[in-house]
Amino acid sequence: MRVAIIGAGAAGLAAARHVSASGFELDVFEMRSQLGGTWVYTDEVGKDRYGYPVYSAMYKGLRTNLPKEVMGFPDFPIAEQERSYLSQADILEFLSLYAEKFHLTDYIKFNTMVMDVRPADTKWKLTYESKLTGKSFTNYYDSVMICNGHYNDPIMPIVPGQEQFTGLIDHSHNYRDPEKFRGQRVLVVGAGPSGLDLTLHISGVAEHVVLSHRMSELKTQYPANVEIRPDVQRILNFNKVEFVDGSCCCFDAILFCTGYRYSFPFLHESCEITIDDNHIQPLYKHMIHIERPTMCFVGIPFNVCTFQMFDLQARYYCKYLEGSMSLPSAREMRMHTQQDLENRKAKGYTKRQMHMMGPDQESYYNDLAQEADTAPIPPVLIKLRDLSVKRLYDDLLNFREDQYRIVDENNFIKISN
């Protein structure tokens, strides 16, 4: 068995850790010069020094919005320290220690772009390119695990009249630090975690920041120079923006924090993977290609305990590769997936939310663990994850000062603030 893993971020490292433990041959393809995926910071935006796309969305000063108690791996937790909410550099160091512990670095081909993946009889033909030399290579694999993350293809909305706007219009994907917004009037669009965090960062240097969003209520407090407005209606002239409530405001810059599309530019159409409004098909359990189950996607579900879920998905898939767990027939997997789709629609999920877990995450984890006869994710981590998300939206200014300690599989305590 020879396995290709695309990406050496947290998902790819978890996959490599379990694939190597299963005794399979593996190659991990990583486009950067170091492991860590989204946790690697670079000043570069657009294209890198070699002319390849920069997929990093990491910015200076980022601290996690989940506590470290939730972010470790089951067999490699983050070491105890004085705070729960860590920096980007802390998480990157943790991932490096994880790779060192399980001897993963030897499997990684750094500075390597996967250019094309397509089926070749019972195998997968994978073509990749060295960024350093431009040379192209082709290998064949029995299985491909795709772990390239969520933050590659930013969604840039088109606002009526935006061609008239003379200031900066950009996406949070290209944000690195707030300096270019110093003294400016800035509109931030989108109230997900990145929108809230960048509003906070930019407000430290900007004259005035408006956060525009469609959420029914945001209870949290903001700095005095931050104002909340509803959705953007249109842009009226070179600097005036009208909102859906009819109010208007003038801006020097607009920053969209409007999320990302799932993107797999290296998958040839013969792989028969489709993405419709961020719904990837045909995937069993949100991870396994139904028609070609030797292809697996690790890390597609969102609103989850990320590192823990990566590890569980990798364990689940390795049970299948080892032969200790069999999958249902393609027909049965299609039926199961369709039923999951119908259940989600009945709960009010939109197509864009078909891979969102949130309140359904515990049942998803337990389902995977039970089928694979492997350890589930402890309920305490789900409880703590959910609380921390609530704290983010309730108290943006202070929630990162909270400190927690896990007591047992079901309980945690808050030990500060």
GUKOLBA-737576 format. One record per residue (C-alpha): residue number from 1; residue in three letters; x, y, z. Coordinates in steps of 0.02 Angstrom, whole numbers, plus 32768, in hexadecimal, padded with zeros to 4 digits. Layout:
N
NUM;Ala;X;Y;Z $
...
END
This chain:
417
1;Met;8000;8000;8000 $
2;Arg;8045;80A8;7FCA $
3;Val;7FEB;8145;8007 $
4;Ala;7FFA;81FA;7FCD $
5;Ile;7FCC;8283;8049 $
6;Ile;7FB1;8332;8004 $
7;Gly;7FDC;83B7;8084 $
8;Ala;8048;83B9;8121 $
9;Gly;7FDA;8422;8191 $
10;Ala;7F84;83DA;822A $
11;Ala;7F12;8369;81C1 $
12;Gly;7FA0;8327;8155 $
13;Leu;800F;8307;81EC $
14;Ala;7F83;82A7;8244 $
15;Ala;7F69;8241;81A6 $
16;Ala;8024;821F;8196 $
17;Arg;8031;81ED;824D $
18;His;7FAC;8165;823A $
19;Val;7FDA;812D;8189 $
20;Ser;808F;8114;81C0 $
21;Ala;8056;80B8;825D $
22;Ser;7FF4;8042;81EB $
23;Gly;8096;8014;8195 $
24;Phe;806C;805C;80EA $
25;Glu;80E4;80B8;8077 $
26;Leu;80B9;8170;806B $
27;Asp;80E9;8216;8020 $
28;Val;80AA;82BB;8065 $
29;Phe;80A6;834B;7FE8 $
30;Glu;80BA;83F8;8031 $
31;Met;80C3;8496;7FC8 $
32;Arg;8122;84FA;804B $
33;Ser;81D1;84E9;808E $
34;Gln;8191;84B3;813A $
35;Leu;8103;8452;8188 $
36;Gly;806F;84A2;81E0 $
37;Gly;7FF6;84D2;8156 $
38;Thr;7F89;8566;8187 $
39;Trp;7FF0;8580;8225 $
40;Val;8088;85BA;81C1 $
41;Tyr;8097;8677;81B4 $
42;Thr;80DC;86CC;8118 $
43;Asp;80E2;8782;80E2 $
44;Glu;80C3;8748;802F $
45;Val;8017;875C;7FE0 $
46;Gly;7FDA;8731;7F31 $
47;Lys;8073;86D7;7EEC $
48;Asp;810C;8698;7F48 $
49;Arg;81C1;86B3;7F15 $
50;Tyr;81B5;8621;7E9C $
51;Gly;8118;8661;7E47 $
52;Tyr;80A1;85E3;7E98 $
53;Pro;7FFF;8613;7EF2 $
54;Val;800A;8644;7FAA $
55;Tyr;7F7F;85E9;8007 $
56;Ser;7FAA;862B;80B4 $
57;Ala;7F25;868C;8112 $
58;Met;7F8D;86A0;81B0 $
59;Tyr;7FA6;8750;81F6 $
60;Lys;8018;879E;8277 $
61;Gly;7FDD;8799;832A $
62;Leu;7F5F;870D;8314 $
63;Arg;7F2D;86AF;83B1 $
64;Thr;7EC1;8616;83A9 $
65;Asn;7E05;8625;83C1 $
66;Leu;7DFF;8577;840F $
67;Pro;7E5A;854B;84B1 $
68;Lys;7EF2;84DB;84A7 $
69;Glu;7E96;8457;850E $
70;Val;7E2A;8436;8474 $
71;Met;7EB4;8445;83F2 $
72;Gly;7F2A;83B8;841A $
73;Phe;7F2B;830A;83CF $
74;Pro;7EE8;8276;8434 $
75;Asp;7F94;8228;8448 $
76;Phe;7FF4;82CD;844A $
77;Pro;7FA1;8359;84AE $
78;Ile;7FE5;8409;84B4 $
79;Ala;8055;841D;854B $
80;Glu;8014;8478;85E5 $
81;Gln;803C;8531;85EA $
82;Glu;7FFD;85D1;8637 $
83;Arg;7F76;85F9;85B9 $
84;Ser;7EF4;859B;8554 $
85;Tyr;7EF0;8608;84B8 $
86;Leu;7F95;85F9;845D $
87;Ser;7FEE;8657;83D3 $
88;Gln;8008;861F;8320 $
89;Ala;80BF;85FE;8349 $
90;Asp;808D;8590;83DE $
91;Ile;801F;8522;8370 $
92;Leu;80A2;8517;82E8 $
93;Glu;8122;84DF;836A $
94;Phe;80A5;845E;83AB $
95;Leu;808D;8416;82FC $
96;Ser;814A;840E;82E5 $
97;Leu;8159;83AD;8389 $
98;Tyr;80CE;8339;8350 $
99;Ala;8129;8316;82AC $
100;Glu;81CB;82F8;830C $
101;Lys;8177;8281;8388 $
102;Phe;8131;8213;82FE $
103;His;81C3;8227;8284 $
104;Leu;8157;8274;81FC $
105;Thr;81CF;82F1;81AE $
106;Asp;822C;826B;814B $
107;Tyr;818F;8249;80E7 $
108;Ile;8172;82FF;80B2 $
109;Lys;81A2;8341;8007 $
110;Phe;81B2;83FC;8028 $
111;Asn;81A4;8487;7FA5 $
112;Thr;813B;8412;7F3C $
113;Met;809A;843E;7EDF $
114;Val;8022;83B2;7EB4 $
115;Met;7FE9;83DF;7E05 $
116;Asp;7F78;834F;7DD2 $
117;Val;7F24;82B8;7E21 $
118;Arg;7EC0;823E;7DB8 $
119;Pro;7E8B;8187;7DBE $
120;Ala;7EF8;8109;7D64 $
121;Asp;7EA1;805F;7D67 $
122;Thr;7EA1;802D;7E1F $
123;Lys;7F25;80AE;7E4E $
124;Trp;7F37;816B;7E51 $
125;Lys;7FAE;81C7;7DDE $
126;Leu;7FF7;825D;7E37 $
127;Thr;805E;82E1;7DDD $
128;Tyr;80BF;835F;7E43 $
129;Glu;8139;83EB;7E25 $
130;Ser;81D2;8426;7E84 $
131;Lys;81C0;84E0;7EA8 $
132;Leu;827D;84EF;7EB1 $
133;Thr;82A6;84A3;7E08 $
134;Gly;8200;84A6;7DA9 $
135;Lys;8219;83EE;7D7F $
136;Ser;8181;837D;7D76 $
137;Phe;8172;82CC;7DB9 $
138;Thr;80ED;8244;7DB8 $
139;Asn;80CE;81BB;7E37 $
140;Tyr;8044;8139;7E4D $
141;Tyr;7FEB;8119;7EF2 $
142;Asp;7F6D;809D;7F35 $
143;Ser;7F17;8124;7F9B $
144;Val;7F11;81E2;7FA2 $
145;Met;7EE6;8245;803F $
146;Ile;7EBF;82FC;801C $
147;Cys;7EEA;836E;80AE $
148;Asn;7F01;8418;805D $
149;Gly;7E95;847E;80D4 $
150;His;7E05;84F9;80C2 $
151;Tyr;7E5E;859F;80A7 $
152;Asn;7E97;8598;7FF2 $
153;Asp;7E10;85EB;7F8A $
154;Pro;7DC6;8689;7FD8 $
155;Ile;7D12;86BB;7FB3 $
156;Met;7D0F;876F;7F74 $
157;Pro;7C5C;87AF;7F6A $
158;Ile;7C2B;8826;7EDF $
159;Val;7BD4;88BD;7F29 $
160;Pro;7B6A;8926;7EB2 $
161;Gly;7BC9;89C4;7E86 $
162;Gln;7C71;8989;7ECA $
163;Glu;7CC9;89B8;7E27 $
164;Gln;7CB0;8A6D;7E5F $
165;Phe;7D0C;8A55;7F04 $
166;Thr;7DB8;8AA5;7EFD $
167;Gly;7DFD;8A61;7FA1 $
168;Leu;7E46;89B6;7FC9 $
169;Ile;7DD4;891E;7FB6 $
170;Asp;7E23;887D;7FF5 $
171;His;7E01;87D6;8049 $
172;Ser;7E3E;879F;80F3 $
173;His;7EA2;8719;8097 $
174;Asn;7F20;87A1;806B $
175;Tyr;7F1F;87F7;8116 $
176;Arg;7FC5;87EF;8172 $
177;Asp;7FC5;8885;81EA $
178;Pro;7F59;8920;8208 $
179;Glu;7FDA;89A6;81DB $
180;Lys;7F94;89D0;812F $
181;Phe;7EF0;89FE;8184 $
182;Arg;7F3F;8A7C;81FB $
183;Gly;7ED3;8B17;820C $
184;Gln;7E53;8AD6;818F $
185;Arg;7D99;8AB4;818F $
186;Val;7D89;89FA;8173 $
187;Leu;7CF4;898B;814B $
188;Val;7D06;88D5;8181 $
189;Val;7C84;8862;8132 $
190;Gly;7C5C;87BE;818A $
191;Ala;7C4A;878F;8242 $
192;Gly;7C9B;86E4;8246 $
193;Pro;7D2F;86CD;82BB $
194;Ser;7DA8;871F;8240 $
195;Gly;7D35;87B4;8224 $
196;Leu;7D25;87D2;82DF $
197;Asp;7DE0;87BC;82FD $
198;Leu;7E18;882C;826E $
199;Thr;7D9B;88B2;82A4 $
200;Leu;7DF2;88AF;834C $
201;His;7EA1;88B4;82FF $
202;Ile;7E78;8941;8285 $
203;Ser;7E1D;89AA;8306 $
204;Gly;7EC4;89C0;8360 $
205;Val;7F09;8A2C;82D2 $
206;Ala;7E71;8A64;826B $
207;Glu;7E0D;8B04;8284 $
208;His;7D67;8AA8;8277 $
209;Val;7D33;89F4;8254 $
210;Val;7C88;89B7;8220 $
211;Leu;7C61;88FD;8230 $
212;Ser;7BD7;88CB;81B6 $
213;His;7B81;8825;81CF $
214;Arg;7ADC;87C9;81BD $
215;Met;7AD8;8776;8268 $
216;Ser;7A3B;8799;82CC $
217;Glu;7A99;87CC;8367 $
218;Leu;7B4B;87EA;83A0 $
219;Lys;7B51;8808;845B $
220;Thr;7C0B;8825;846D $
221;Gln;7C5B;88CD;8495 $
222;Tyr;7CD1;8924;841C $
223;Pro;7D4F;89B1;8429 $
224;Ala;7D03;8A60;8423 $
225;Asn;7D33;8A7D;836D $
226;Val;7CD5;89E1;832F $
227;Glu;7C23;89EB;82F0 $
228;Ile;7BAD;895E;82BD $
229;Arg;7B46;8969;821D $
230;Pro;7ADA;88ED;81BC $
231;Asp;7B00;88A3;8110 $
232;Val;7B46;890E;8085 $
233;Gln;7AC4;8940;8002 $
234;Arg;7B31;8998;7F82 $
235;Ile;7BBF;8A13;7F66 $
236;Leu;7B7E;8ABF;7F33 $
237;Asn;7C1C;8B17;7EF9 $
238;Phe;7CD8;8B1A;7F11 $
239;Asn;7CCE;8B04;7FCE $
240;Lys;7C18;8AFB;800A $
241;Val;7BC8;8A56;803B $
242;Glu;7B0D;8A3C;8055 $
243;Phe;7ACF;89B5;80CC $
244;Val;7A2B;8953;80C1 $
245;Asp;79DC;89C1;8146 $
246;Gly;79F6;8A59;80D6 $
247;Ser;7A83;8AA4;813E $
248;Cys;7B23;8ADD;80E9 $
249;Cys;7BD9;8AF2;811C $
250;Cys;7C7B;8B23;80C4 $
251;Phe;7D15;8AB3;80C5 $
252;Asp;7DCA;8AB0;808D $
253;Ala;7DD3;89F1;8087 $
254;Ile;7D64;8957;8082 $
255;Leu;7D9F;88B0;80C7 $
256;Phe;7D36;8817;809F $
257;Cys;7D3C;878E;8124 $
258;Thr;7CC3;8725;80C1 $
259;Gly;7D0F;8678;80C8 $
260;Tyr;7D56;85FE;804C $
261;Arg;7D25;857E;7FCA $
262;Tyr;7D62;84CC;7FD5 $
263;Ser;7DE3;84BF;7F4B $
264;Phe;7E40;842B;7F02 $
265;Pro;7E8F;8472;7E63 $
266;Phe;7EFD;83D9;7E4F $
267;Leu;7E6A;835E;7E3D $
268;His;7E4E;8330;7D87 $
269;Glu;7D99;8329;7D4F $
270;Ser;7DA9;826C;7D3D $
271;Cys;7DAF;8264;7DFD $
272;Glu;7CF5;8291;7DF3 $
273;Ile;7CF6;8301;7E8D $
274;Thr;7C7A;8391;7E80 $
275;Ile;7C66;842C;7EEC $
276;Asp;7BC0;8487;7EE6 $
277;Asp;7BB1;851D;7F5B $
278;Asn;7C36;84CD;7FCB $
279;His;7BDD;8425;7FD0 $
280;Ile;7C5C;83A0;7F9D $
281;Gln;7C19;8301;7F4E $
282;Pro;7C19;826B;7F4E $
283;Leu;7C61;825A;7FFF $
284;Tyr;7C33;81D3;807D $
285;Lys;7C3F;8212;8131 $
286;His;7C79;82B9;80EA $
287;Met;7D20;826A;80C0 $
288;Ile;7D26;81CF;804F $
289;His;7D0B;81D3;7F92 $
290;Ile;7C75;8160;7F7D $
291;Glu;7C9F;8126;7ECD $
292;Arg;7D5A;811B;7EEC $
293;Pro;7D73;80FD;7FA7 $
294;Thr;7E30;80FC;7F96 $
295;Met;7E20;81BA;7F95 $
296;Cys;7DFE;820E;803B $
297;Phe;7DEC;82C3;8074 $
298;Val;7E24;82EB;8126 $
299;Gly;7DE2;838A;8176 $
300;Ile;7D4B;83B9;810E $
301;Pro;7CCB;83CE;819C $
302;Phe;7CD0;8477;81F5 $
303;Asn;7C96;84B9;829E $
304;Val;7CF1;8426;82ED $
305;Cys;7D7D;83FA;8365 $
306;Thr;7DF6;8405;82D4 $
307;Phe;7E95;83A8;8304 $
308;Gln;7E33;8324;8362 $
309;Met;7DC2;8308;82CC $
310;Phe;7E55;82FD;8254 $
311;Asp;7E9E;8275;82C0 $
312;Leu;7DFA;8215;82CC $
313;Gln;7DDC;821F;8210 $
314;Ala;7E8D;81E0;81EF $
315;Arg;7E76;814F;8268 $
316;Tyr;7DD0;8123;8218 $
317;Tyr;7E18;8124;8168 $
318;Cys;7EB2;80C0;8198 $
319;Lys;7E41;8038;81DF $
320;Tyr;7DF6;802A;8130 $
321;Leu;7EA1;802B;80DA $
322;Glu;7EE0;7FA5;8152 $
323;Gly;7E49;7F38;812D $
324;Ser;7E11;7F31;81E3 $
325;Met;7D73;7F92;81B6 $
326;Ser;7D0E;7F80;8117 $
327;Leu;7CA4;8008;80C8 $
328;Pro;7BF1;7FEF;808D $
329;Ser;7BD2;7FD7;7FD3 $
330;Ala;7BD2;8072;7F65 $
331;Arg;7B14;8068;7F5C $
332;Glu;7B05;8061;8019 $
333;Met;7B7F;80F1;802E $
334;Arg;7B1B;815A;7FB3 $
335;Met;7A7A;8133;8012 $
336;His;7ACC;815F;80B9 $
337;Thr;7B10;8202;8073 $
338;Gln;7A68;8232;8028 $
339;Gln;7A13;8210;80CE $
340;Asp;7A92;827E;8127 $
341;Leu;7A70;8306;80A6 $
342;Glu;79B4;82FB;80C3 $
343;Asn;79CA;82FF;8180 $
344;Arg;7A34;839C;8172 $
345;Lys;79B7;83F2;8101 $
346;Ala;792C;83C8;817D $
347;Lys;7992;841E;8205 $
348;Gly;799F;84BA;819B $
349;Tyr;7A51;84A7;815B $
350;Thr;7A72;84FC;80B4 $
351;Lys;7AD9;84AC;802B $
352;Arg;7B70;8512;8064 $
353;Gln;7B5B;84C4;8111 $
354;Met;7B56;840E;80D9 $
355;His;7C00;83EE;8129 $
356;Met;7BE0;8455;81C5 $
357;Met;7BDA;83F1;8266 $
358;Gly;7BC0;8466;82FB $
359;Pro;7B32;8418;8361 $
360;Asp;7B42;8376;82FD $
361;Gln;7BFC;835D;831A $
362;Glu;7BF0;82E5;83AD $
363;Ser;7B80;826B;834F $
364;Tyr;7BF6;8277;82B9 $
365;Tyr;7C8F;824F;8322 $
366;Asn;7C39;81C1;837D $
367;Asp;7BFC;8177;82DA $
368;Leu;7CAD;8172;8293 $
369;Ala;7CF7;812C;8333 $
370;Gln;7C74;80A4;8344 $
371;Glu;7C83;8069;8290 $
372;Ala;7D41;8065;8299 $
373;Asp;7D44;801B;8348 $
374;Thr;7DB7;80A7;8380 $
375;Ala;7DB8;8125;840E $
376;Pro;7D37;81B1;8402 $
377;Ile;7D58;8268;8423 $
378;Pro;7D37;8289;84DC $
379;Pro;7C95;82EC;84FB $
380;Val;7CF3;836A;8566 $
381;Leu;7D4F;83AC;84CD $
382;Ile;7CAC;83CB;8471 $
383;Lys;7C62;8423;8509 $
384;Leu;7CFC;8492;851B $
385;Arg;7D02;84B7;8461 $
386;Asp;7C4C;84ED;8462 $
387;Leu;7C64;855B;84FB $
388;Ser;7CFC;85B0;84B0 $
389;Val;7C9C;85DA;8411 $
390;Lys;7C10;8625;847A $
391;Arg;7C91;8688;84DF $
392;Leu;7CDD;86CC;843D $
393;Tyr;7C36;8716;8408 $
394;Asp;7C05;874E;84B8 $
395;Asp;7CA8;879F;84EE $
396;Leu;7D1E;87BB;845B $
397;Leu;7D8F;8830;84BC $
398;Asn;7DB4;87B9;854C $
399;Phe;7D8D;8704;8521 $
400;Arg;7E42;86DA;84F9 $
401;Glu;7E70;86FD;85AD $
402;Asp;7E07;8668;85E5 $
403;Gln;7E6B;85D4;8622 $
404;Tyr;7E2C;8522;862C $
405;Arg;7E5F;8478;866E $
406;Ile;7E1A;83D0;863A $
407;Val;7DE2;836B;86D2 $
408;Asp;7DA7;82CA;867E $
409;Glu;7D52;828E;85DF $
410;Asn;7CB3;82ED;8609 $
411;Asn;7CE8;8384;866F $
412;Phe;7D57;841D;866C $
413;Ile;7D70;84B0;86E0 $
414;Lys;7D93;8566;86BF $
415;Ile;7E27;859A;8728 $
416;Ser;7E36;8653;8703 $
417;Asn;7DD4;86EF;86D1 $
END
